Amino acid sequence: MSEMFPPGNHQPKIRLNDHYTDKLWMLAAMLAAALIFGLNLGGVPLRDWDEAIAAQVSREIWRGNLNWLYPTLDGVPYLNKPPLVHWLMGLCFALGGVSEWTARLIPAMLTATSVPLLYAIARELFPQRAIAIFSTLVYLTLLPVVRHGRLAMLDGAVLCFLLGTIWCLLRSRRDLRYALAVGIGFGLICLTKGVMLGLLLGAIALCFLVWDTPRLLTSGYLWGGLAIGTFPVAAWYFAQWLHYGQDFINTNLVNQSFRRIWEPVSHQQGPPWYYLLELLKSPWPWQLFWLQGLRLSWENRNFPGPKLVLVWSGVYLLAISVMNTKLPWYILPIYPAFALAVGSYLAEVWEQMSMGEAPEKAQVEERFDAVSLLPNPAIFGVMAIVAIVGCIYFSGLVKFGNRLPPPEGDLQLMLLFVALTTILSAWLQHRKDRQFLLVLIWGTYVTLLVLFASNNWVWELAEDYPVKPIAAMVREGTPAGKEVFTSHRLPRPSLNFYSEHQVIVADAPTLQQKWQTLPQPYFLLEKPVFQHLDLDGAEVVSTVDDWVLVTRK
């Protein structure tokens, strides 16, 4: 049995002493999170779908009268998600104007707040401060959490509300009054992404209570808090049902929520192991320690911290894996448990490596042998080689095949930090120096800072044409409220947002028919399509790159 949970009567004393030091760590975590989550938020355009739709709904809430209660998207009722984060984003628009920065600020800062909350959770669960520190630093440097948390999406807010709920649940074991806030947190989650996610995350908390603290299930504070938190959720859903009737039930609760379990929505599907692969490829480099952290948690499963890690990871991963709809950001709520598992393992490595290379045999038999389970330093060496090759590739000086890649200084700098971090970490680990963990954490943090300071952190923008110049052409050349038809193969919500017009995708026959039947059509066409169509009396309003905005004379 590991000594990460030492026996004796000193555990409560360790937990309760030195609150000042904990506050300093939480302040440091908040400052580091505010920097990495707030850096260059407005440097790149909003990406299609999630960001653009959230921003458009929020702008219409800000401009509308009753839109705060009955949100719209392009003037059509928006029945997909509850509007809590959209309300906050609309308030941000009202105070700071409409921009990428104001659209992303609220989600980013809510996600940043989840970082010190994770520290607080770890201090409630584990006696050693080292576990809380390592868990927080791992969570702070998880690429999927930081990148998606910075986007104008709802998932970062869910992380904040979820961690706040879990912290209050853990505190209620010592002070029942905190159980009131558990229900409020549940309500905030439901008002952010709907009751389906709220019920799933609530089931995780329920399973933990049944295993660890079943006496809380009879607490009036807990059920009273749930009643308080559920009331505004029920009131909002009831108001939507009164206003929209069965359409709201079919769209929100069926099509956009429970239907995702048995049927892929928008062709977003994958195999049952989709999210397991995400865990093994995305949270670099911490996935190298995740399985060891789960093993350590299993060996200490009689203690509250490992219980929560196992329940949280197991229930949530199983639930999203059986769903037919697969989207990368659905996995975000598992990452706090991921960080707790990895952090507890790294703290064990840190302690065992401080003892020297040859602990006594009896001691080895009693402890979880964390050091022997470390990944081979050669893995870091391979990562360094890949990073160096990437530096050369993005230098723009060396041909790969017949192609000379364009120079990318930001990516070169980022990969240089990756190479330096992995080389130094491999060398220190080979020397059995526990400082390799600090180098790995600091190097990962700096690498992410370089990435988010660049314009490459929303890499989906490179999948299609730059939207802002085209949107400016449409906005300036089309009368307000006028629909625009485009020959592009896919709809782009970001084009709607930036142009402040509804741009509708249509194939060539439909465009031809619209041209003949509409009195004053406006078309956004790719130049080859413009040359191919028979548009009698067409007048070119404006051109940008390979695009033409035309109307009838």
N, C-alpha and C positions, 0 to 999 in steps of 0.2 A: 504494500500500500504506500502511495506517495506521501511525503511529509509536507506537501503543499497545504494540507489541512491539519496542522499539528494538534495533538490532543492536549487536554488540560483545561484549566479554568481561565487562562489568560486570553482566550480568543475574544470575548466581549470587550476586554480592555483594549486590545489591539484595534478593534473596530471603532471604538468610541473616542480614542485619544487623538490628539493632534488634528483637530478639525481645521485649524488655520492652515496647516500644510496641504490638506485636501482642497481647500478653497484656492490656494495658490496654483495647484495643479489644474484645477478646473478653469481658472482664469487664463492660464497659459494655453490650455487646450482650446478655449474659446477664441483667443487671439490668433493662434495658428490656424484655426478653422476659418475665421473671418477672412484672413489673408488669402488662403487658397481657394475658398469658395467665392470671394468677392473680386478676385483679380481678373481684369479684362472681361467683365461680364457683357459689356456692350460692344465688344470688338468685332463680333461676327453677326450676320443676320440670323433671324429665327429660322429654325429648320421646319420643314414641312410636317404636317399632321399635328403632332402633339403640341409643340410650341406655338405654331401659328394659330391653331384652333383655340387654345387656351387664351392667347393674347387677344384674338378677335372677340371671343365671348366676353372677356374682361372689358374690352373697350366699349362694347355695346351695353354692358352693365353700367359703365361710367356715364355714357351719353344718354341712356334711356331713363324712363320714369319708373315703370314697374319692372324693368329688366332685372333688377336685383333679386326679385322674387321669382320671376319667370324668364330666365336667361334665353337669349336668342343667338343664333349663329347665321350671319348674313340675312338677318330679318326673319329667319325661320326658327321655331321653338327648338331650343337645345335641350334634349332630354337624356343625354348620355350620362353625365355625372352631376352630383350635387355641387353647389356653387361656392363653397366656403373659400377656397383658394382664389377663385375668380373674383370674389368680393374683395379680397385683400389686394389682388393685382389691380383691380379697378380703382381702389383707393390710392394705390401707388401712382397710377396714371393721373388721377385727379391732382395729386400733390406735386408730381415731378414731370408730367407730360408723358406722351406715348413714345417709348423707345425700347430698344432691346434691353437696356440696363434696368429700366423700371419694370419691364416684364419679368425679368429673371431675379430681381432683388429679393422679393419675398420668399420664393421657393429656396433660393440659395442660402439666405440667412436662417430659415427654419432648419434646413439640413445641417448648417454649421452648428446650430444649437444642439443638435443631436449628439455632437462629439463630447462635450462635457457631461451630457446626460448619460452617455455610456460609461464614462468614468465613475459617475455616481452609482450606477447600477453595479459595476464591478466591485465597488467598495462595500455595497450592501451584501454581495454574494461571497466574496473571498476575504480571508483575513489579511493577506499580504497586499500591501500597496503596490508592489511590483507587478502583480497581475493586472491591476487596474491601469497602471501606466502603460504596460505593453499592449493591452487590449485597445486602449484609446489611440495609441500611436499607429497600431495596425489599421484600425477603423479610419483614422484620419488620412491614411495613405492608400486606401482602396480605390483604384481607378474607377470602377463602375459607380461607387457611391459618390465620389466627388464629381464626376462628369455628369451623371444624371441629376445629381442634386443641384448643379448649377443651371440646368435647363429650366425653361418656363413650363414645368410639368407639375403634376400633383404628387409624384412618388416621394420626393424629398420631404414634403410636409408630412406624409404618412410616417416616414421614419422618425421625425421629431415627435409626433403625437404618440406613436407606438412606444418609443423609449420613455417618454414622460409617463405613460400609463404603466409600463413595467416597473419603473422606479417607484411610483406611488404604491403599486401592489406590494413590492418588497418592503417598503417603509411601513405599510399597514400591519406587517407582522409584529411590529413593536409599538405602533400607534394606530389604532383602528380608524382614526379620523382621516388618515390618508386614503382609506378605501373609498371615500366619497369622490375623490379625484379620479379614481379608476373608471368610474362610469362616465365622467366628463370626457376623459381621453377617448373612451370608446365612441362617444357621440361625435367627437371631432374627426375621428377616422371615418366614421360613416358619412359625415357631411363633406368629406374630401373625396373619397372614391367609392362610396356606396356601401350598402348594408352587407353585400356578399363578402367583401374584404374585411369589414368589421367583425362579422361572425367568425370568419376563419382565424383572424388574429385573437379574437376573444376565446376561441376554442383552445388556442395554445396556452393562454393564461389560465383557463379552467383546468386543463390537463395538469399544468404545473401545480396548481393549488390542490388538486385531488391527490397528487403524489407527495407534495412537500408540506402543505399547511392546510389540511382539510377543514380545520376549525374556522377558517375565514369564510367558508361557504355558508355559515350560519350567521354571519355578521350583518346586522341591520344597516351599518354604514355602507357596506359593499352594495347591498341591494337598493338602498336609498340612493347611492351615487349612480347606479345603473338607471334608476328611474329618472333622475335629474338629467343624465346625459342622453337618455333615449327620447325624452320629451321633445326637444327641438327637432330631432331627426324625424320622429313620427309626425310632428306638425308640418314640416316641410314636405314630406312625402304625401301627406293628406291634402295639403294645398295644391300640389301638382295634380293629384288625382281628381280633385274637384274641378280644376281648371281645364285639364286635358282629357280626363276620362280614361277609357281603356287604352288609348294610344300611349299614354305615359307608362302604364303597366307593361304593355308589350315591348316598348322601346327600352326603358330603363332597367326594369327588373328581369325581363326575359331575354331580349336580344343582346343587350349590352352587359348583362351580368351572368345569370345562370346558364344561358345558352352557350357561353364560352366553355363550359365544362364538357359538353358532349359534341360540340361542333366548332370547327375553326372559324373565327370571324375575320373577314377580309383576307382569307387565304393564309393567315399567319398560323402555321402549324409546324409540328416537328415530332420526332420520336420521343418516347417516355424519358429517355436519358438526356434530353436536350439541356435541361438545367444543370445536370451533373457535369456535362461538358463545359457549360458556362463557368461553373465553379472551378474547374480545372484549368481554364485557359485565361479568364479575364482578370482575376484579382492578383496580378503579378506583384511581388514574388511570393506572396503569402500563401498561395495554394500549396507551396512546397512543404508547409508545416501544418496544413489543415487536418489531414488524416491522423497525424500524430496527436494533435489536439483533441480530436474525437476519441482516440484510444485512451488518452489520459482522463478525459471526462468519463468514459465508461468505467475505468478502473476506480474512479472516485464517485460513482453514481449515487452513493448514499448521502452526499453533501448537496446543499441547495444549488450552488453554482453549476456543477456538472449536470444536475437534474434539469435545470432550465436550458442549458446548452443542448442537451439531448432531445428534450421535448420540442424546443423551438426549431431546431434543425430538422428533426425527423418529421414532425407533423407538417411543417410548412413545405418542405421539399417534396414530400409525398403528395400533398394536396395539389401543388402546381404542376407536378409531373404527370398526374392523371388527367389534367385538363387538356383538351384538344387544342385550344388556342395557346400559342407559344409566342411570347414577346420578351426580349432580353431584360427589360426593366421590371418584369414581374418578380424577378428573383431578389430585388433589392431588400425586402424585409428580412431576408435570411442573413444578411451580412453582419448585423450586430452580433448574432449568435456565432457566426463564423469568426468574428474578431475576438470574442470572448474565449473561444476554443483555442485559437492560435495564440492569443495573449497568455493564457494560462500555461501553454506548452513552452513558450519563449521564456516566461518567468522561471519555469523549472530548469530549462537549459542554462539560464543565467546563473541560477543558484548552484547547480551541480558543477558547472565549469569553474566556479570560484573555489571549489574544494580541491582542485588539482586533478591530475590524470588518473590516479589510482586510489579511489576510495576503498575502504575496507570491504571485504567480501560480504560480511553480515549486513553492512549498510546498503550495498548494491542489491542484495536479495529483498530488502524491505522497501526500497524505493523504486519508483518508475524510472527506468534507465533512459532518460530523455536524450542524453548526449549521443548514445549509440544509434538513435533513430534520426539524427540529423541527415539531411540530404548530402550526397557526396559533393565536395567542393568543386569537382569537375563540372557539375551542372552550371555553376556560376561562370566557370571558364567558357563553357559553350555559349552562354548568354553574352559574355563579353565579346566573343568572336563575331556573333551575329550583329551586335551593336556596332562593332568596328566596320564590318562590311556595309552596314547601313550608312555609316558616316561617309564612307567612300562613295556609295551610290548617290547620296544626296549632295555630294560636292559638285556635281555637274562637270567633272573633269575626266571621268573615265567612262568609256562606252561599255554598255552591257548588251551584247549582241550587236545589232546595228543601230541601237538607240542611245542617245546621249541624254540622260535625265536632266531636267532643269535643276539648278542649284536651290537648295532649301536650307538656309542658314539656321533657322529655328530648329528644324528636325535634326540637323547635324549636332547642334549644341545639346539637345535632349539626349541623343544617342551617345554622345561623348560622356555625359554624366552617367548614363546606364553602364557604359563600359568601365569607367573609373570605379563606380560603386561595386560592380560584380567582381572586378579584378581584386580590389582591396578586400572585399568580403571573403573571397575564396582564399586569399593568402592568410588572413587572420584566422579563419576557421581551420585551415590546414595546420596552423601553429597552435590550435586549441586555445585561442584567445577569444574570450567572450565578447570583446569589443566589436566583433564582426556584426553583432546584432544592431548596435548603435549605428555603425556605418551603413548597414542595409536600410535602416529606418530613415536616417538623415538623407542618404542618397536618393531614396525613393521620393521623399518629400520635395527635394530640390528638383528632381526630374519632372515631377508633376507641376511644380511652379513654372518651369520653363515651357512645358506643354501648354498650360493655360494662359501664359503670357503671349503665346503665339496665336495665329489665326487658324490653327489646324485642329483645335480641340473639338469642333463640331465637324467631323470629317464627312458626314453625310451630305454636306453642302456641295462637295465635289462630284456628286452623282448626277447632277443636272445643271442646267445653265444658271449663271448668277441672276438672282431674281430681282434685286433692287433696281438696276437700270431699266429693265423691262417694265417693272411696276411703275416707275416714275413716268415712263412714256405713256402708259395706259392712264394713269391718274391725271396727267396734264392734257392729254388729247381726247379724253372721253367725258361727256357731260355727267354730272353727279347722278347716281342712281341708275345709270344705263348699264345693262348687261353687255358683257363682251364675250364673244365666242372665239375659241382658240383651236388651232390644229394640233397642239401638243398632245402627246399620247396619254398623259396622265394629268389629273387635276392637281393643282398646287395651292394648298391653303395659304401658304406664305405669299403667293402672288395676290390673292384676294386681300390679305391683310395690308400689304404695303401699297397696293394700288387703290384700296378703298372701293373696289368694284368687285362684283361677282363675275369671275372669269370661268366660263363653262366649256368643257371639252366637247368637241364634236368632230366626227369623221368627215371626209370630203363630201359624200352625198348630202349629209345633213347641212353642212356649210352652204352647199349650193342651193339647197331648198330654203334655208334661212335668208339667203341673199335675195331670193326671188319674192319672198312673202313678207319680210319685215320692211316697214317704211324707211327706217334709218338704222341699218345694222352696223355694228362695229366688230371688226374681226382682228384678232391678233394672230398673225400667220407667220410661219417659217417661210423664208423666201422661195424655196422650191415649190412649196404648196401654193403660194401666191401666184407663181408663174403658171402653175398647172390648172388652177381653177378658172372658170369662165365668169368673171366678175364685171359685167357691163357697167360702165359709168363709175368705176372705182376711183376713189381719190385717196392717195397716200397721205395720211395724217402725219406720220413720223416713222423713222426707222432707227433701230439700235442693233448693231452687230448683224445677226442673221434673222432679225425679226422685223416685221412690218405691221403697223397699225393702219387699217384701211376702213373707209366708210364710203357710202354712196354720195356722189356730188349733189 
